[in-house]
Amino acid sequence: MSQATNNTSIIGARLLDLTAIPDTSTDVHIVDGVICDKPATDSQIIDATGMVLSPGFVDLYARLREPGLTRKGTLASECHAALAAGFTTLLCSPDTHPVIDSTATVELIRQRAQQAGGARVIPLAALTANLEGQRLSEIATLRDAGCVGASQADQPIADTSVLLSAMEYAATFDIPLLLTARDPQIGGAGCAHAGAVATRLGLPGIPAATETIGLARLIELCRDTACRLHISRISTARGVEQIHAAKQAGLSITADVGIHHLFFTEKHINGFDVNFHSSVPFRSEQDRDALRAGVANGTIDAICSDHAPHDTDAKLAPFPSSAAGLSAFDVFLPLLMQLPALLDVPLSKILSAVTTMPANILATETVESTLAAGKSANLVLFDPAAPAQCTSANFLSQGRNTPFLDCDDANIHLESGLPFTGKVHTVWLRGVPTTFIQ
Amino acid sequence: MKQNDPQFNRFGNLHHFLTLDGLNKQTLTGILDAAENFTSINDKSIKNAPLLRGKTVANLFFENSTRTRTAFELAAKRLSADILNIDLISSSTKKGESLLDTLRVLESLQCDMFIVRHSDSGAAHFIAEHVAPTINVVNGGDGQHSHPTQGMLDMFTIRRHKGSFENLRVVIIGDIKHSRVARSGISALRTLGAAEIRVVAPNTLIPEYVEALGVKVYSKLEVALKDADVIMGLRLQNERMNSATVPSMGEFFRTYGLTEDRLKLAKPDAIVMHPGPTNRGVEIAANVADGKQAVILEQVNYGIAVRMAVLSITMGHGEAVREAQMAGAS
């Protein structure tokens, strides 16, 4: 007796994976969980005309909040929200409670995530014990336990000699470091970009110099240690220039930007809107435009979600005391769909920034992002033109902290004049489909 | 991005008083005119007006203050309101109760108005956004953002002495960066049409892009004071000395202290203002603070009338104030 299989043929979609297949419509078959040239005899057929088939998205930075912060989000809630947004792999930031600096925590996260279903979770190791920036954590052991890289989350290492040592040690084991460029002191008490808006609102500022000085420190140490350095969540025009120069100089440096930073600027915090309080602040229009140009010309390799779900109470406070960060998964795809027009680049370029590029940055067999035949089927099929719904009724992340929630017109915040569209049809995780719209 | 000005209700009336930023000239002048009327009440032997009889006003001060709180208290009492002083610095918020929980408790005491002082910029906006719609919120100072009643009493003092704002050259000296008084003053002066606003301080006390507020930045006090009509000092907090912003009180006074000699560079009829409490020998020389050009104590006195105006207008008595004004004139 034959059992029902998940064998599927996806017919007529636009296939987007620049590395494997040219950007033209063709068919893809999934047989026994693997991408194949030919269909199986029992393949179900999905008519995907008008839709896009892409490798599943890979997120280089998301906060999943479990263990310890489950009032903000759980692995179950966030992994399902991520899957519905097209992500098949999430790098979970280490700032959980306890932080990810022991194999026990890695194990716990992996097990909980597996039980939950949803997108696959790969923890990022805390580079220093308890993220305190003093002692190194056991990153080689943590790598063996399943971490693909190490990070300091939002807490820069204050002592430069510790940072140097950490980078030397990571280079020994070829462990990529995903670090945010931030001077440990400048802007430490700030809550908004140090610009005209913060000055008018009397908000303590975070100067652009905190990023440029932080970057200079990281770049110089990268030069000396030859470690694999990925700059997480860049925010300034000058920072983009520094990364460009470092790449020109032949350093092994890559960078990403949080998706919201490609849209929002300091002016969005007008009226003390806590929805726009972000740990890496939204900066000037000129900075935002430089980030867009950086993605378009490849200086910025990847786009991450910088997902930061919060409980309602965390945002119910005056701006400086409100928790920083935006819930990103539920709006990720519609935001992404705005970028080809805004950056004047093909959709394939934008998709590579959330698929092949992040996979290449990690350069590990654990994370693959491809439509190539013979590879495990981690795919997303989506309709780029279907109107996005971001209502309380269908919101999936536990963190409701986004300005787009129940917002009648997304253009109030985006000012792009473009439709807010993009809906995931089906995501395949190792060949197993989850369908979101019929 | 917030779309609407939360200070106005749906009928376009001033319902909260949170910031001077965004209030037009007519609104500001209306407050000054109303305050003018209340000063005449304050000069009488019986100083009460019954405008807010039966209303309860709560002073919610999450930050230390004696002067501002007393001025609000007196203003509310002279309008015949019941006033509730709640010391929040040592109570609930220290116990980990959230700001919103504290508000809910106070709401249930059936207060009609909250006067709020808080160390977070935007705290008054936050409270206005979350209180019951029947409650009016008046900002008594939020972080480094705004101190609108201080701003208005400063404008009142200037108008009393100078008649109008159009041709005035105003100099603000000192800690602009951390000062909500400076921000409110600058905003009101711009709206009321002051000819020129100068700020002068070491760069450590000047915030980024301050020019966008419509001011000219000076480093040298002697240059900034030239031909000034109004000179406003600001209090320099002691903590600035410990944070590498200013090396010492002595050096600050030597470079930015308002002395008799420097005052001579301004117009002979220039007035000297300060929100208090003054640091004599730091921002201002004692003989200038006590000198004939100083109007610092007048500011304190006018503060009551201005706050009476603000309280009555936000509580929907703008009309009554105007009538009282007519009666007073006849």
Contacts between the chains, C-beta under 8 A, distances in Angstrom:
chain1	res1	chain2	res2	distance
A	194	B	208	4.8
A	195	B	208	6.1
A	195	B	209	5.6
A	196	B	208	7.4
A	196	B	209	3.9
A	196	B	212	3.9
A	198	B	207	7.9
A	198	B	208	7.4
A	199	B	207	4.2
A	199	B	208	5.6
A	199	B	209	5.4
A	199	B	210	5.8
A	199	B	212	6.9
A	199	B	213	6.9
A	200	B	21	6.9
A	200	B	183	7.2
A	200	B	212	7.2
A	200	B	213	6.3
A	201	B	121	5.9
A	201	B	122	6.7
A	201	B	145	5.6
A	202	B	121	4.2
A	202	B	142	7.6
A	202	B	143	5.5
A	202	B	144	3.5
A	202	B	145	3.3
A	202	B	146	6.8
A	202	B	180	5.9
A	202	B	183	5.8
A	203	B	121	5.1
A	203	B	122	7.3
A	203	B	143	7.7
A	203	B	144	7.5
A	203	B	145	7.4
A	204	B	121	7.8
A	204	B	144	7.4
A	205	B	207	7.4
A	205	B	208	6.2
A	207	B	208	7.2
A	267	B	1	6.8
A	268	B	1	4.7
A	269	B	1	7.8
A	270	B	1	5.5
A	270	B	2	6.2
A	271	B	1	6.8
A	271	B	2	2.7
A	271	B	3	7.9
A	271	B	6	7.3
A	271	B	125	7.0
A	272	B	2	7.4
A	272	B	121	7.6
A	272	B	122	3.5
A	272	B	125	4.9
A	272	B	126	6.7
A	273	B	1	5.9
A	273	B	2	5.1
A	276	B	1	7.3
A	313	B	98	6.7
A	313	B	100	7.9
A	316	B	98	7.1
A	316	B	100	5.3
A	316	B	130	7.4
A	317	B	98	7.2
A	317	B	99	6.2
A	317	B	100	7.7
A	317	B	120	7.7
A	317	B	126	6.9
A	318	B	99	7.2
A	318	B	118	6.8
A	318	B	120	3.8
A	318	B	121	7.3
A	318	B	122	4.7
A	318	B	123	4.1
A	318	B	125	7.5
A	318	B	126	4.3
A	318	B	142	7.6
A	318	B	143	7.9
A	319	B	120	7.0
A	319	B	121	6.6
A	319	B	122	4.2
A	319	B	126	7.4
A	320	B	120	4.8
A	320	B	121	6.1
A	320	B	122	7.1
A	320	B	143	6.8
A	321	B	99	7.7
A	321	B	120	5.3
A	403	B	1	7.7
A	412	B	1	7.0
A	412	B	3	6.9
A	413	B	1	6.2
